[in-house]
Amino acid sequence: MALRKSRRERRIETEKRLSSPEEQQPFSTLAADLADRPNGAKPVIMEEPRSLNKVVNFATEYYYVYHEVRNIAVISVALFALMFGLSYFI
């Protein structure tokens, strides 16, 4: 059974990939790519790096959590009331 990597190990791997020399090179134009390549080679299209500071709306992402927490709260209050009520009889 393969062991799962810890968060720290995954974070270090991600930082290594982001700090690799490939990511630090400036984006080149298509004409410069075609001039450097032999005939018949396809140009490499690089994507722009994604922003690490993305804004996330947690209300839309985790809309179902509110109902689950409410259900857990109702059940816990009911069980506490049951325990409190039974304490008088036992």
Secondary structure by P-SEA (a helix, b strand, c coil): cbbbbcaaaaaaaaaaaaaccccccccccaaaaaaaccccbbbbbbcccccccccccccccccaaaaaaaaaaaaaaaaaaaaaaacccc
